[in-house]
Amino acid sequence: MALYSFPALLNSKLYLEIGSGNSTKFVRKSIRDNGLGTRIVSVDPHPRAEIDSLCDEVIRSPLENVDLMLF
């Protein structure tokens, strides 16, 4: 419930997720339900659910290999 609420309460521009799966689905639902402009960036070499279509950007790499400019 909290994860669904945070993007709307904070009017988030970006949701950066390290390790993706079901939590990504909750955030995307919040974005859709609340008409938000939040972008989802997923960093996970092997997400636990089919979530690529839910994300605005996917980085299928271990976190330690990600360019620090992302942060």
C-alpha positions as CSV (number, residue, x, y, z in Angstrom):
1,M,0.0,0.0,0.0
2,A,2.8,2.4,0.8
3,L,4.6,1.7,-2.4
4,Y,1.5,2.4,-4.4
5,S,1.0,5.7,-2.5
6,F,4.5,7.2,-2.6
7,P,4.6,8.3,-6.3
8,A,1.4,10.2,-5.9
9,L,2.1,11.7,-2.5
10,L,5.6,12.8,-3.5
11,N,4.7,13.7,-7.1
12,S,7.8,11.7,-8.1
13,K,9.5,12.5,-11.4
14,L,11.6,9.3,-11.3
15,Y,11.2,5.9,-9.7
16,L,14.6,4.1,-9.8
17,E,14.2,0.4,-8.8
18,I,17.1,-1.8,-8.0
19,G,15.7,-5.3,-8.3
20,S,12.4,-5.4,-10.2
21,G,9.3,-7.6,-10.1
22,N,6.0,-7.3,-8.4
23,S,6.8,-4.0,-6.8
24,T,7.2,-2.5,-10.3
25,K,3.6,-3.5,-11.0
26,F,2.4,-1.5,-8.0
27,V,4.3,1.6,-9.0
28,R,3.0,1.4,-12.6
29,K,-0.5,1.0,-11.4
30,S,-0.2,4.1,-9.2
31,I,1.2,6.1,-12.1
32,R,-1.7,5.0,-14.3
33,D,-4.4,5.5,-11.7
34,N,-3.2,8.9,-10.7
35,G,-2.2,10.3,-14.1
36,L,1.4,10.8,-13.0
37,G,4.4,11.7,-15.2
38,T,6.7,9.4,-13.1
39,R,9.3,7.5,-15.1
40,I,10.3,4.0,-14.0
41,V,13.9,2.9,-14.5
42,S,14.6,-0.7,-13.6
43,V,18.1,-2.0,-12.8
44,D,18.0,-5.8,-12.6
45,P,19.9,-8.4,-14.6
46,H,17.1,-11.0,-14.1
47,P,13.8,-9.4,-13.0
48,R,11.4,-11.8,-11.2
49,A,8.4,-10.9,-13.3
50,E,7.8,-9.8,-16.8
51,I,8.2,-6.1,-16.2
52,D,10.1,-4.6,-19.2
53,S,6.9,-3.3,-20.7
54,L,6.0,-1.5,-17.5
55,C,9.3,0.4,-17.4
56,D,10.3,3.5,-19.3
57,E,14.0,2.4,-19.2
58,V,15.4,-1.0,-18.4
59,I,19.0,-1.7,-17.5
60,R,19.6,-5.5,-17.5
61,S,22.9,-5.4,-15.7
62,P,24.1,-6.0,-12.2
63,L,24.1,-2.8,-10.1
64,E,27.9,-2.8,-9.7
65,N,28.2,-2.5,-13.5
66,V,25.8,0.5,-13.9
67,D,27.2,3.9,-14.8
68,L,27.2,6.1,-11.7
69,M,25.7,9.0,-13.8
70,L,22.4,7.2,-13.4
71,F,22.3,8.3,-9.8
